[in-house]
Amino acid sequence: MKPVIQVVQDRQSLEDIVPAWEKLAQHACEANPFYEPWMLLPALRAQGEGEDFRCALLWHDHRLVGLFPFRRIPRFKHLPAPTLTSWRHSAFLLCTPLVRAECAVDCLRAVLWWGAANASLIELRYIPRQGPFDAALEEALIGQDCRVLPVAQFTRALLCKAESAEAYMESAMSGQLRRHLRRSEKKLREQHEVRYISIRPGDPIGDEIDKFIALEASGWKGQAGGALGASAENERFGREILEEAHRRGRLNMVGIDCDGKPIARRCSLLAGEGSYAFRTAYDEAFAAYSPGVLAEAHSLREFHGLPDVQWMDSYTDPDNATVNRMWKDRRPMQTLAVGLGAWGNFWLGIYSRLRSSISSARQNLSISR
């Protein structure tokens, strides 16, 4: 099977293929809600696709079988190597392209061929290691004049369903942490009227999206410019995707109210048997009660009550202290650079040697100290 490649550079062209795109997402070898139309189109609107946007659409028998959103940039790690790098909104920490499971290898070979005519390198960012897409890429690279280099490899916390939430917490959390949770909740209830919030797929949501956006913007994320309410564009993006996730039955929101006001919220996005801990927020004025940790424990209990969901990706920094203390599993992630042809392999060789030299210099400096 040889897919036909169509390259589009604007959001409107993608809006025109939404029905075919929706079907592709349903049959992708590896789910990625952040590249589904209800997420990617608002993200492009909020951040702007820019002149460097390139989205490779792969078609076979009038059916969309692959979607690869890229940016074409003139340099790779300060080297003058034209590169197709995964397009991502600042809130996206997963960039797995969508490819139909039964033709994933053919799609990837076609993208490598197309990429070689347009750049020296392809950089695939935030890709799960050892997953179906990774396996298809490995097979597609067999016999190709392509060099592959892991630019980054890391793991982030992963929550896998156990027999019960209580059994999981017993096995994953230290006795000290469990005692801290009980003390914090008792202390909070002694001083305030406490109510736990849970909105599952199909539940009415009321004004919870407004509350979440306001709570997130009131904290350090708002001050740093990373909150959904930090700008008009970001707020529109956040409101649109959360409303659409709820409409589709893909949103699970949990939280804590004190005296009728929100002090903690977590928004998770569902994708088949998986889920993603998309955004969290808490009121820093209640820091003495550890609202973020209490909300995390509440989220863990709610996760075990979702019938079809088996795992949750923490979707956060690998060193996030809260989830690392409470979740016992890890999800391996990576960013890969693929050299396309002689020039791509040359630049990857240069980058690899430079990286090794810098690493050796740092080690020597550390030893000398």
N, C-alpha and C positions, 0 to 999 in steps of 0.2 A: 504494500500500500504506500503510495506517495502522496502526501497531502499537498494541497495548493495553499501557498502562503499569500495572505493579504496583509499589507502594512497600513495601519491607520495612525494618524497623528493628532486627532482631535476627539473630544468627548462626544460630540454629536454623532460621529460615525459609530461609536460604541453603543450609544443609545438606540441606534437603528437596529441593532442585532440582539436586543435584550432577550427575546423569547428563545433564540438559539443558545444564547449564553446561559440562561437559566437551566436548560437541559444539560449543557456541558457540566455545570457545577454539580448537578445531581448525579452524574456518572463519572466524576473525576476519580483518578486513581488515588488521589490524596486530597481530602477536603481542605479548602482554604476560604473561610467566610470573608476574609478581607479582600479577596479578589473576585467575589461575587458582585453582580451589578448593583445591588442595594447598598454595598459598602464602597466599592471602587468609584462609582460615578459621583457620589457626594464628596469623596476624598479629592478627586480631580477638580471638582468645582471649587472646593475650599482652598486647595493648595496651588491650583493652576497646573495644567499639563505641561506648559512651556514649549518652546521651540525644539527642545531636545527629546520630547516624548515620542516613543516609537512602540506601538503595540502590534506584535505579530499574531495574526489570527490564522489558524490552520483549518482548512476545510477539506472534507472528503465526502463525495456524493451529496453535496449541498448540505452537509451536516457539520456544525462547528465541533472540531475535535481537539483544539488546543488554543490557549490564550496566554500570551507571554508579554506582560507590560514591562517595558524597559525605558531607561533614559540613555541617550547616546552622549557620552562625555568625552572630551578630548584627551584626558589623561587618566592613568591608573597609578595611584600611590606616588604621585609626582613624576611618573615616567610618561614620556610622550607617546602613549599607546591608546589609540581610540578604543573605547570600551562601551559595551552595552551592559548596563548595570540594572538590577531589579528596581523598578519604580516603587517607591513607598511613600505614603503619608507619614508624617512624624509620629503618628500614633500606631503605626504598623510594625509589629515585631515578628511577622510571618509573611514570607514572600514566595511561597511555593506556587509556581505557575499551574494553571488548570489544564490537565490533559486527560482525555478519555482513557480509561484503564486498558481497554483492549488494543489501543494503538499508541500507547505512550512512547514506546521505543521509536517507532516511525516518526512521530511528531518531533521528538528530540533530535533525531538525525537530520530532519528537515530544517530545524532551527539552527543547528550547527552549520549546515551548508549555507543557509541565508546569512547567518551572522558573519561568516568568513568573508562575504562580499561587502560587508558594511562596517566591520571593526576588526581589531586585532584580538580582542578578548571579550568574553562574556563573564560577567560577575553575577552569580546567583547568591543572593543574600538571604539570611534567616531561613535556611532549609533544614528540615528535620533530617538527622542522620539515621541511616538504617531503616528508612521508611520505603514505601512503594515508589515514590518519585526518585529517591536516591538510587534504588535498585535499577529502575528503568534507565536512568542516566548512565550508570556504570555499564549496562549492556549496550546502550547506544554508542558509547565511546570506543567499543571494541573495533579495531581495524581503522580507526579514524586518526588523522594526523593532528591530534590534539593533546596537549599536555594539561593535566589537572593539578591544581595546587590548592590545598585548604588554606584560605586566608585567615580564617578564625574558626576555632572549634571550642565549644563550651557546653555546659549543661545548665538547665534551669529546673526549678522545682516542678514536680509532677504529682498530682493527686490521683491515685487509683482506688476504685471502689472496693471496700472491704465488706465483710458480713454485716457490719453495722458501724455507725459513726462512733459509738462508744468503744467498740473493739479497735477501730483504727486509731483513735486518740490514745488508747492504752498502749498500743504498740509503737506509735510514731513519736509521741511527746514524752518528755522527761516528767518524772513525778513533780519536780520543782515547777515546771511550766504549768502543769495541771492545777497545782495548788495556787499558783499565781492567778490563773483564770478564775478559780472559785472565789478567791479573796477580792479580786477586782470587781466581779459581779456583785458580791455581797455588799461591798463598800458603795458601789453605784446605787444599788437598790435602797440602801439605808438613807441616802441623801436625795434621791430623785424617784419620780414615777417612771418606770422603765417599760418600754414595749418593744418587742422584737418584730421586725418587718420581714415579710417574705412574699414575693410576687413571682409565681411560677407561670409557665406558658398557659394562656387562657384566662388568667386572673385579671380583673380590672386594674388599671395602673394609676388612675386619678392624676394627681399633680406630682407624682414621684420623680419624673424626669426633671421637672423644674427644680425640685428640692435637691436632687443630686448635683445638677449643674451649679446651683448656688453654693452648695456645701463645698464642692471641689474648688471653686473659684475663691472661696474665703480663706483657703489655707496656703501652704507653701507653693503648691502647683500654680495657684493664681498669681502669686508674687513673682514666680520664675517664668511666667508666660506659657506654662505647659498645660493649664487647665482647659477644658472644653469651652468655658466661658471667658477665656482670656482675650478673645477678639470676636468680633461679629461673625467673621467667616468660620472660625472654629466652633462657635456656639451653634450656628446653623447646621454645620456638619454633625456635631454631636447630637443635637436634637433630632435631626432627620434620621440618623442611623439607629438611634435608640427607639424612636417611635416605630420605625420599620421593623426592627428586630422583634419588638413586642407584637406587632401586627402579624408577623410570620410565625409566632410561637417560638422564637429563638432567643428570648431574653429571660434571664433569671436574675432578679434583683433582691438583695437582702440588706438588712440594716438594723440600726438601733435608734429609737427615739427616747429622749429624756424630757419629761415635762411637756410633751407634745411637739418637741423640736428635734430634727434629725441631728445626730452626732456621729453617725457612721453609715456608710453605704458601700455596697459592692455590686457592680454590674458585670454579669458573665454572659457570654454569647455562646449559644449551643450550635453544634455542627455534627449531626448524626450521633454517633456514640461518644463523641468528644465535646469538650467545652473549653472556653478561654476566659480567664479572669481578666476581663478587658480593662476596667477602671475601678479604682477604689478612692474613697475620700473619708476623712473624719475631721471632727471639730477639735482643733489643737487646744482649745480652752479646757477640754476634758482629758488632757494627756495623762493626768494622775490616775485615771481609771483604765488606761490602756484600751481605748475604744477600738482601735484598729485590730488589736489582738482578739478582743471579744467578738468583733464582727467577723474575723477570720474563722473563729471557732463556730459561730452561727452559720457561716457559709459552708463549712465542712459538713455540718449536720444536714443542711438543706440539700447539698450535693448528693448525699446518700439517700435522700428521698426522691430524687429524680429518676423515674423508672428506666429510661432508655440510655442514660448517660453513664459511661463507664470510667472516664478519666477527665481530668481538668489540667490544662497547661497553665502554669502560673503567669505566663506571658509578662515576665518582668526581668529585672536584672538578675544575673546568676548569683549575686551576693546579697539578695534581699533577705535581711535577717529574720523578718517575721515568718515568711513562708518556709524558709529553710529550717526553722525550729519546729514547724508544725507539719510539714509534708515530708515523707521519707523517701520518695522516689525522685528520679531525675530524668529529664528528657534531653537527649543529646541533640545539639543544634550545630550548624556550620554555615560558613560563607565560603563558596568555592569560586575560584577563578579558572576559566577554561581558555587555554591558548588556542587560537584558531590559525592553523597553518604555520609556516616558517616564522613569520614576524611575531605572531602571538607566542609561540614557543620560545622565541628569543627573549622577548620582554619578560615572560614569566621566569626564565632562567636568570635574567639580571635581577629581578625583584627577589627571587629566592636567595641569591648570593648576598645581596644587600641586607636582607633580613637576618641571615646567618651571621654576617659581620657585625651588625648592630647588637645582636643577642650576645655574641662572644665578647664584644667590648663592654657591655653592661655587666656580664659575669666577672670579667677581669677587674672592673672598677669596684664591684661589690667585694671581691676577694681582697683587693688592695686596701680597702677600708677596714 
